[in-house]
């Protein structure tokens, strides 16, 4: 009994101190003291498995890796909000509301840029957490949510309730994670929102635990907030009560009346964005009194009593210190701005694209200028404009080099290829490095672990000269390189071996033929079936393929006319790569339709959804335009969803996509 009491006391103390640290931001003990108590509890629980408790603090990072996430049907629909993009649109929303509820009190609160989840408690114990999904059905991510230390595993009262929260990755954690990925040669994560979504959907909860996610509870969904059955009257009261129960609730919120007060708080939150430890992408304005929400009711997909004011793309001014030039895999020289570091849309930006020389000339951008930068789609930093009125004496015009900065060979201006400046040397080291990186990339041969740093190391050590050499590497050769052990080497060799079965679709894309992307590569594989047949294709034949123009056709024929490319294909074939198409014949269900995928889908990855669309005869594009047929949107959909709405492109969810496939097959 003494052991049981000690375990009970340690659990209570750890839960208390975790709340002080993660929720109240006011720790009472040192990290060392906390770790010592945790270690003691872990030891005692191991020695006495009969005293196991799923709500113990030690169970946050436990659990086995899952094979998949189970579906969860939400008992309360997790609606999205209608967006407004200007104060004029906000005024229109308020006018509509006040036709029914004049002089309403509004809760004005930051819109956390993360992943929405529901949290369900039974008798005061956390039992299930699920992603929003399509609002009706989400994914069970209970194990991963248990790793979020600000989420209480037990409540101080035996209440049964469901709340809604936003899971996010703190900025400091995101930057630390990206620094580590950069050191390991892995692709950098785009932004904290995508990082949070990806972390929460890790099948292994131990991986999720390493990502140090956090959350804010922002809504009471259903259940009892009080043991006596008292029903709260307002949203503010529910959040205050949830905070008292130990939840990490939204901060920096206020309750006000009237347009002017609402706009004032939106502007205040906008000024605070840089100083917050997390990203916000807007401000939510919602009726505070719960009975008034009932009077206003719900729309088809969004409530009539709330709207989300979305901040315009964040722009900052900084100084252009220099312009560097990089050489891409097709030989194009791309100028990049070197900037005084500036905080922008969740990350510190010190470099930004300048596209090409024509772009620089049109905007009169000079080295030394003060420039405005933003993130295109909240992801890619770009220079928007310069400020000649602030130009210092001595600002210098940028000139594209006459010789390649990588190999020293002459460059030429390619007016037919988007005002590009191109290196003429096909064996240029920079091009070779980018070509191999492309060959190994996820959408090509998908050689896991073969990032830019490993490619550069392999080239510098003379172990490879082209993509075919990858298939002659040995464990001993790779393990002999700096910072590569035998286990890492074996993992890379295994990934290279696995890539041999990728098939003609991926191989064609991996070859890096100019103007041939994933869709065109799949079309080529579908038409010619084997690499040998594709090598003998003619421009006339290629132009018969849907959406293949003469320029792309000429690029394909030109690629296979060069002796070094012919030799490369022969060596890849000799190495045992599958050079035949693995795709099943596509049906005509989605013939002529183009889809764009965005956000996190409930039951599939975007790659899996894309394969389903292609198998049904449709096309998958990476960008939204007026020619897009449908946008398939999941959780944490970003700028693509916004653009689709502005263009009037139909937006559907995963369930609708799958239903379209089933219904069309039924009627065919």
C-alpha positions in Angstrom: 0.0 0.0 0.0 3.0 2.3 0.7 4.2 1.9 -2.8 0.7 2.6 -4.2 0.5 5.8 -2.2 4.0 6.9 -3.3 3.0 6.3 -7.0 -0.2 8.2 -6.5 1.6 11.1 -4.9 4.2 11.3 -7.6 1.6 11.3 -10.3 -0.3 14.1 -8.6 2.9 16.1 -8.2 4.1 15.6 -11.8 0.7 16.6 -13.1 0.7 19.7 -11.0 4.2 20.8 -12.0 3.5 20.0 -15.7 0.5 22.4 -15.5 2.6 25.1 -13.8 5.3 24.7 -16.5 3.3 24.2 -19.7 0.0 25.9 -19.1 0.7 28.6 -16.4 4.2 29.4 -17.6 5.2 29.7 -13.9 7.3 26.7 -12.9 7.9 26.1 -9.2 10.7 23.5 -9.4 13.8 23.0 -11.6 13.8 20.7 -14.6 16.2 18.5 -12.7 13.8 18.0 -9.8 11.0 17.3 -12.2 13.1 14.7 -14.1 14.1 13.0 -10.8 10.4 12.6 -9.8 9.6 11.4 -13.3 12.4 8.8 -13.2 11.3 7.5 -9.8 7.7 7.1 -11.0 8.8 5.3 -14.1 10.9 2.9 -12.0 8.1 2.2 -9.5 5.5 1.6 -12.3 7.9 -0.7 -14.0 8.3 -2.7 -10.8 4.6 -2.7 -10.1 2.7 -3.2 -13.4 -0.5 -4.1 -11.4 -0.7 -0.3 -10.6 -0.8 0.8 -14.2 -2.9 3.9 -14.9 -3.4 5.2 -18.5 -3.7 8.7 -17.1 -0.2 8.6 -15.5 2.2 11.3 -16.7 4.6 8.5 -17.9 2.0 7.4 -20.5 2.3 10.5 -22.5 5.1 9.2 -24.7 4.2 5.5 -24.6 2.2 3.4 -27.0 3.2 1.3 -30.0 3.4 2.6 -33.5 0.2 2.3 -35.4 -0.4 0.7 -38.8 -3.0 3.4 -39.7 -5.3 5.9 -38.0 -8.8 4.8 -37.3 -11.7 7.0 -38.3 -13.7 8.9 -35.8 -17.2 10.3 -36.4 -17.7 13.6 -34.6 -20.7 13.8 -32.4 -20.7 17.6 -32.9 -19.8 18.7 -36.4 -16.4 20.5 -36.5 -17.4 23.3 -38.8 -14.9 25.6 -40.6 -15.5 29.4 -40.6 -16.3 31.8 -43.4 -13.3 34.0 -44.2 -13.3 37.7 -44.6 -10.3 39.4 -46.2 -10.9 43.1 -45.5 -12.5 45.4 -42.9 -15.2 46.1 -45.5 -16.1 42.4 -45.7 -16.0 42.3 -41.9 -18.5 45.2 -41.7 -20.8 43.3 -44.1 -20.7 40.2 -41.8 -21.5 42.3 -38.7 -24.4 44.0 -40.5 -25.9 40.6 -41.3 -25.6 39.4 -37.8 -27.0 42.6 -36.2 -30.2 42.3 -38.3 -31.0 39.5 -35.9 -29.0 40.4 -32.9 -28.4 44.1 -32.5 -25.7 45.4 -30.2 -24.2 41.9 -29.8 -21.2 41.2 -27.6 -18.4 39.6 -29.7 -15.5 37.5 -28.6 -12.5 38.6 -30.6 -9.6 36.1 -30.4 -6.4 35.1 -32.3 -6.8 32.4 -35.0 -4.0 30.0 -34.3 -2.3 28.7 -37.4 -2.3 24.9 -36.6 -4.4 21.8 -36.8 -7.9 21.6 -35.3 -8.7 18.6 -33.1 -11.5 17.5 -30.7 -10.7 16.2 -27.2 -13.1 13.9 -25.4 -13.1 13.3 -21.6 -15.1 10.7 -19.7 -15.4 11.0 -16.0 -12.5 13.4 -16.0 -10.1 11.2 -18.0 -8.9 12.0 -21.5 -10.1 9.1 -23.7 -9.9 10.2 -27.3 -8.6 12.9 -29.6 -9.4 13.3 -33.3 -8.5 15.5 -36.2 -11.2 17.7 -37.8 -11.0 15.8 -41.1 -14.0 16.9 -43.2 -15.9 18.1 -40.2 -17.9 15.0 -39.9 -15.2 12.3 -39.8 -11.6 12.7 -38.6 -8.7 10.5 -37.5 -8.1 9.1 -34.1 -4.8 10.6 -33.0 -5.2 10.0 -29.3 -1.7 8.5 -28.7 0.0 11.5 -30.4 -2.1 14.0 -28.5 -1.1 12.4 -25.2 2.5 13.6 -26.0 1.3 17.2 -25.8 2.2 18.2 -22.2 -0.2 21.1 -22.0 -3.1 18.7 -22.6 -4.5 17.5 -19.2 -4.8 13.7 -19.0 -7.1 14.0 -16.1 -9.4 16.8 -14.9 -9.8 17.8 -11.2 -13.5 16.9 -11.4 -15.1 13.7 -13.0 -16.7 15.6 -15.9 -17.7 14.1 -19.3 -17.2 16.7 -22.1 -15.7 17.4 -25.5 -13.7 20.5 -26.3 -12.1 21.7 -29.5 -8.4 22.8 -29.7 -5.8 23.9 -32.1 -2.5 22.0 -32.1 0.5 24.0 -33.2 4.2 23.9 -33.2 5.9 26.7 -31.3 8.2 28.8 -33.5 11.3 28.0 -31.4 10.6 24.3 -31.8 10.1 24.7 -35.6 13.4 26.5 -36.1 15.3 24.0 -33.9 13.8 21.1 -36.0 14.7 22.7 -39.3 18.3 23.4 -38.1 18.6 19.7 -37.3 17.1 18.7 -40.6 19.5 21.0 -42.5 22.4 19.4 -40.7 21.2 16.0 -41.6 20.7 16.9 -45.3 16.9 16.6 -45.1 14.4 18.8 -46.8 13.3 21.7 -44.6 9.7 22.0 -43.3 7.8 24.8 -45.0 6.2 26.4 -42.0 5.0 25.6 -38.4 1.5 24.8 -39.5 2.5 22.1 -41.9 5.0 20.8 -39.4 2.4 20.5 -36.7 0.0 18.7 -39.1 2.7 16.3 -40.2 3.8 15.7 -36.6 0.3 14.9 -35.3 -0.2 12.3 -38.1 3.0 10.4 -37.3 2.1 6.7 -36.9 4.8 6.3 -34.2 3.8 8.5 -31.1 7.5 8.6 -30.1 8.2 10.6 -33.2 5.3 12.9 -32.4 6.7 13.4 -28.9 10.0 14.6 -30.2 8.2 17.4 -32.1 7.2 19.2 -28.8 3.7 20.2 -30.0 1.4 22.5 -28.0 -2.2 23.4 -28.1 -4.9 26.0 -27.2 -8.4 25.0 -26.4 -10.8 27.5 -28.1 -14.3 26.0 -27.9 -16.6 23.9 -25.6 -18.3 21.4 -27.8 -20.7 19.4 -25.6 -21.1 17.7 -22.2 -21.1 19.1 -18.7 -18.8 21.8 -17.5 -20.1 21.6 -13.9 -21.0 18.7 -11.8 -24.3 20.3 -10.8 -25.4 20.6 -14.4 -25.1 24.4 -14.6 -25.3 25.5 -18.2 -22.9 28.4 -19.1 -24.5 31.4 -20.8 -21.5 32.6 -22.8 -18.5 31.5 -24.7 -16.3 33.6 -22.4 -17.7 31.8 -19.4 -16.9 28.4 -21.0 -13.3 29.3 -21.6 -12.8 30.7 -18.1 -14.3 27.5 -16.7 -12.0 25.3 -19.0 -9.0 27.3 -17.8 -10.0 26.6 -14.2 -10.1 22.9 -15.1 -6.5 23.0 -16.3 -6.9 23.5 -20.0 -4.5 25.7 -21.9 -7.1 28.1 -23.3 -6.8 30.9 -25.9 -5.0 34.0 -24.7 -5.1 37.6 -25.9 -8.8 37.5 -26.5 -11.4 40.1 -25.6 -15.2 40.6 -25.6 -16.4 43.9 -27.1 -19.4 45.5 -28.8 -19.3 47.3 -32.1 -17.2 47.5 -35.3 -14.7 50.0 -34.1 -13.8 48.0 -31.0 -13.5 44.8 -33.0 -11.2 46.4 -35.6 -9.1 47.9 -32.8 -8.4 44.5 -31.3 -7.7 43.0 -34.7 -5.1 45.7 -35.3 -3.6 45.1 -31.8 -3.3 41.4 -32.5 -1.8 42.1 -35.9 1.0 44.2 -34.3 1.6 41.4 -31.8 2.2 38.7 -34.4 6.0 38.9 -34.4 6.3 38.8 -30.6 4.1 35.7 -30.1 5.7 32.2 -29.6 3.3 30.8 -32.2 1.8 31.7 -35.5 -1.5 33.3 -36.0 -3.0 33.8 -39.5 -6.0 35.9 -38.6 -8.6 36.8 -35.9 -11.9 35.0 -35.2 -14.9 37.2 -34.5 -17.8 35.3 -32.9 -21.0 36.0 -31.0 -20.2 35.5 -27.3 -23.7 34.7 -25.9 -24.6 31.1 -26.6 -28.4 31.6 -26.9 -27.8 34.2 -29.6 -25.7 31.7 -31.6 -28.7 29.4 -31.6 -31.0 32.2 -32.9 -28.6 33.0 -35.8 -28.1 29.3 -36.6 -25.8 27.5 -39.0 -25.1 27.8 -42.7 -24.4 24.9 -45.0 -20.8 24.5 -43.9 -20.1 27.4 -41.7 -21.9 29.0 -38.7 -23.7 32.3 -39.3 -22.5 33.7 -35.9 -18.8 33.7 -36.6 -16.2 34.7 -39.2 -12.4 34.6 -39.5 -10.7 37.8 -40.5 -7.6 36.6 -42.5 -4.5 38.8 -42.3 -3.1 39.8 -45.7 0.3 38.3 -46.7 2.7 39.6 -44.2 5.3 41.9 -45.8 8.4 43.4 -44.2 11.1 45.8 -45.3 14.7 44.8 -45.0 18.1 45.5 -46.7 19.3 43.7 -49.8 22.9 42.9 -48.9 24.0 41.0 -52.0 22.7 38.8 -54.9 24.1 35.3 -55.3 23.6 33.1 -58.3 22.7 29.4 -58.2 22.7 26.9 -61.0 19.8 24.5 -61.3 19.6 21.0 -62.7 18.6 22.3 -66.1 21.4 24.8 -66.2 19.3 27.9 -65.4 21.1 30.6 -63.4 18.8 31.9 -60.7 19.6 35.0 -58.7 18.9 34.9 -55.0 18.7 37.9 -52.7 20.8 37.9 -49.5 18.9 39.9 -46.9 19.3 41.3 -43.5 17.5 38.7 -41.5 13.8 39.5 -40.9 11.0 37.7 -39.2 8.3 36.8 -41.7 5.2 34.5 -41.5 6.6 32.4 -38.8 10.3 32.0 -39.8 13.4 34.1 -40.0 14.1 35.0 -43.6 17.6 35.8 -44.9 17.3 34.8 -48.5 14.6 35.3 -51.1 14.1 34.5 -54.8 14.6 37.2 -57.4 13.4 34.9 -60.3 15.5 36.2 -63.2 17.3 39.2 -64.6 14.1 40.6 -66.2 12.3 40.5 -62.9 15.2 42.5 -61.3 15.3 45.1 -64.1 11.5 45.6 -64.2 11.5 46.4 -60.4 14.8 48.4 -60.5 16.2 46.3 -57.6 19.8 47.1 -56.7 22.2 45.7 -54.2 22.0 48.0 -51.1 18.4 48.8 -51.6 15.7 48.6 -49.0 13.2 46.0 -50.3 9.9 44.6 -49.4 9.7 40.8 -49.0 6.8 38.4 -48.5 6.2 34.7 -48.6 4.5 33.4 -51.7 1.7 31.2 -50.5 3.1 31.7 -47.0 6.0 29.4 -48.0 8.6 30.7 -50.5 10.2 34.1 -49.6 10.3 36.5 -52.5 11.2 40.2 -53.1 8.1 42.2 -54.0 9.7 45.6 -54.8 12.5 48.0 -54.0 12.2 51.5 -52.5 14.2 53.9 -54.7 13.2 56.7 -52.4 15.2 55.1 -49.6 18.1 54.1 -51.9 21.5 54.8 -50.3 24.4 56.3 -52.1 26.5 53.6 -53.8 23.6 51.1 -54.4 24.8 48.8 -57.3 22.9 47.4 -60.2 23.1 43.6 -60.5 24.5 42.0 -63.6 24.1 38.4 -64.5 27.6 36.7 -64.8 28.8 35.9 -68.3 30.3 32.6 -67.2 28.8 29.9 -65.0 29.7 30.4 -61.4 30.0 26.6 -61.0 32.0 25.4 -64.0 33.3 28.7 -65.6 31.7 27.9 -69.0 29.9 30.6 -71.0 26.2 31.2 -70.3 23.6 32.4 -72.8 20.3 34.2 -72.5 17.4 32.0 -73.4 14.5 34.3 -74.4 12.3 31.3 -75.4 12.6 29.8 -71.9 11.1 32.5 -69.6 13.9 35.0 -69.9 16.3 32.4 -68.4 20.1 32.6 -68.4 21.5 29.1 -68.9 24.9 27.3 -68.6 25.9 25.6 -71.8 27.9 22.8 -70.1 25.9 19.6 -69.6 28.6 18.2 -67.2 28.5 21.3 -65.0 29.0 20.2 -61.4 26.2 22.2 -60.1 23.8 20.8 -62.6 25.0 17.3 -61.9 24.4 17.7 -58.2 20.9 19.0 -58.8 20.1 16.3 -61.4 21.0 13.5 -58.9 19.0 15.3 -56.1 16.0 15.4 -58.5 16.6 11.7 -59.5 16.4 10.7 -55.8 13.6 13.0 -54.8 10.3 11.8 -53.4 8.2 12.1 -56.5 11.0 10.6 -58.7 12.9 7.5 -57.5 12.1 8.2 -53.8 15.6 7.3 -52.5 15.1 8.0 -48.8 18.1 9.6 -47.1 19.8 10.8 -50.3 19.6 14.6 -49.6 21.8 17.4 -51.0 24.6 17.0 -48.4 24.9 13.3 -49.1 24.9 13.9 -52.9 27.6 16.6 -52.6 29.7 14.3 -50.4 29.4 11.4 -52.9 30.5 13.7 -55.7 33.4 15.2 -53.7 34.6 11.7 -52.8 34.5 10.7 -56.4 32.1 7.8 -55.7 29.5 8.9 -58.3 29.5 11.0 -61.5 25.9 10.5 -62.5 22.7 8.8 -61.3 23.6 5.4 -62.6 26.6 5.3 -60.3 24.3 5.2 -57.3 23.5 1.6 -58.2 27.2 0.6 -58.0 27.8 2.0 -54.5 28.7 -0.3 -51.6 28.1 -0.1 -47.9 31.9 0.1 -47.3 32.3 3.1 -49.6 29.5 5.1 -48.1 30.5 4.2 -44.5 34.0 5.6 -45.2 32.6 9.1 -45.8 32.7 11.7 -43.0 29.7 11.5 -40.6 28.4 8.3 -42.2 28.4 5.1 -40.1 27.7 1.6 -41.2 24.1 1.7 -40.2 23.4 4.9 -42.2 25.3 3.5 -45.1 23.2 0.2 -45.1 20.0 2.2 -44.9 21.0 4.3 -47.9 22.0 1.1 -49.9 18.6 -0.4 -49.0 16.8 2.7 -50.2 18.7 2.7 -53.5 18.0 -1.0 -54.0 14.3 -0.4 -53.3 14.1 2.3 -55.9 14.9 -0.2 -58.7 11.3 -1.3 -58.7 9.8 2.3 -59.0 8.7 1.7 -62.6 8.8 3.7 -65.9 6.6 6.5 -64.7 8.9 7.6 -61.9 12.0 6.8 -63.9 10.9 9.0 -66.8 10.3 11.9 -64.4 13.6 11.2 -62.6 15.6 11.5 -65.8 15.0 15.3 -65.6 13.9 15.9 -69.2 13.2 19.6 -69.7 9.5 20.5 -69.5 8.5 16.9 -68.5 6.9 16.9 -65.0 5.1 14.1 -63.2 1.9 14.3 -65.3 3.8 14.3 -68.6 6.1 11.5 -67.4 3.1 9.4 -66.6 1.6 10.1 -70.0 4.8 9.1 -71.7 5.0 5.8 -69.7 1.4 5.1 -70.4 1.9 5.6 -74.2 5.2 3.8 -74.7 5.2 1.2 -71.9 9.0 0.6 -72.0 12.0 2.9 -71.8 13.4 1.3 -75.0 10.2 2.3 -76.9 10.2 5.8 -75.4 13.8 6.4 -76.6 12.7 5.9 -80.2 9.7 8.3 -80.0 9.3 11.0 -82.7 8.0 14.5 -82.4 5.0 13.6 -84.5 4.0 10.7 -82.2 4.6 12.7 -79.1 2.4 15.5 -80.3 -0.5 13.1 -80.5 -0.4 12.7 -76.7 -3.0 14.9 -75.0 -1.6 18.3 -73.9 1.8 17.6 -75.4 3.0 20.5 -77.5 5.8 20.7 -80.0 8.2 22.3 -77.4 7.8 19.4 -74.9 7.9 16.8 -77.7 11.2 18.3 -79.0 12.7 18.3 -75.5 12.0 14.6 -75.2 13.4 13.7 -78.6 16.4 16.0 -77.9 17.1 14.3 -74.6 17.3 10.8 -76.1 19.4 12.0 -79.0 22.5 12.8 -76.8 25.0 10.0 -76.4 25.5 10.6 -72.7 21.8 10.3 -72.0 21.6 7.1 -74.1 24.5 5.7 -72.1 22.8 6.7 -68.8 19.7 4.8 -69.8 21.7 1.7 -70.8 23.5 1.7 -67.5 20.3 2.1 -65.5 18.8 -0.8 -67.3 21.9 -2.9 -66.8 21.8 -2.0 -63.1 18.4 -3.8 -62.9 16.0 -0.9 -62.8 12.4 -1.7 -63.8 12.1 0.1 -67.2 8.5 -0.9 -67.9 5.3 0.9 -66.9 3.7 -0.3 -63.6 0.5 1.7 -63.9 -2.8 0.0 -64.4 -4.7 1.4 -67.4 -6.6 4.5 -66.2 -10.3 4.6 -66.8 -12.2 7.6 -68.2 -14.1 8.6 -65.0 -12.2 11.9 -64.6 -11.0 12.3 -68.2 -10.5 16.0 -68.9 -10.7 17.0 -65.2 -7.8 18.6 -63.2 -7.6 18.3 -59.4 -5.5 20.2 -56.9 -4.9 18.7 -53.5 -4.3 20.8 -50.4 -4.2 20.3 -46.6 -4.2 17.1 -44.6 -6.8 14.6 -45.7 -8.6 12.4 -43.1 -7.7 8.9 -44.3 -5.2 9.3 -47.2 -2.0 11.1 -47.9 -2.2 13.6 -50.8 0.1 11.2 -52.8 -2.4 8.4 -52.3 -5.4 10.6 -53.3 -3.5 11.7 -56.3 -2.9 8.1 -57.4 -6.7 7.5 -57.0 -7.4 10.5 -59.2 -4.9 9.5 -61.9 -6.2 5.9 -61.8 -9.6 7.4 -62.6 -8.2 9.2 -65.6 -7.9 12.7 -64.0 -4.9 15.0 -63.7 -3.3 16.3 -60.5 -1.8 19.8 -60.6 0.2 21.6 -58.0 -1.4 25.1 -58.5 -4.9 26.5 -58.8 -6.0 28.3 -61.9 -9.2 29.0 -63.8 -8.7 25.7 -65.6 -8.8 23.7 -62.3 -11.9 21.5 -62.1 -11.9 20.7 -58.4 -9.8 21.5 -55.3 -9.7 18.7 -52.7 -9.2 20.4 -49.4 -8.3 18.8 -46.1 -7.4 20.1 -42.6 -5.1 23.2 -42.5 -5.6 24.0 -46.2 -3.8 27.2 -47.1 -3.4 29.6 -49.9 -4.6 27.2 -52.6 -8.0 27.0 -50.9 -8.2 30.8 -50.7 -7.3 31.1 -54.4 -9.9 28.5 -55.4 -12.6 30.4 -53.5 -11.6 33.7 -55.2 -11.7 32.0 -58.6 -15.0 30.2 -58.0 -13.3 26.8 -58.4 -15.4 24.0 -56.7 -13.9 22.9 -53.4 -14.6 19.3 -52.2 -13.4 17.1 -49.3 -11.9 13.6 -49.4 -15.3 11.9 -48.8 -16.8 13.7 -51.8 -13.9 12.8 -54.0 -14.3 9.1 -53.1 -18.0 9.3 -53.5 -17.5 10.8 -57.0 -15.3 7.9 -58.0 -17.8 5.3 -56.7 -20.8 7.0 -58.2 -19.2 7.5 -61.6 -18.1 3.9 -61.6 -21.7 2.8 -60.7 -23.2 4.8 -63.6 -20.6 3.8 -66.2 
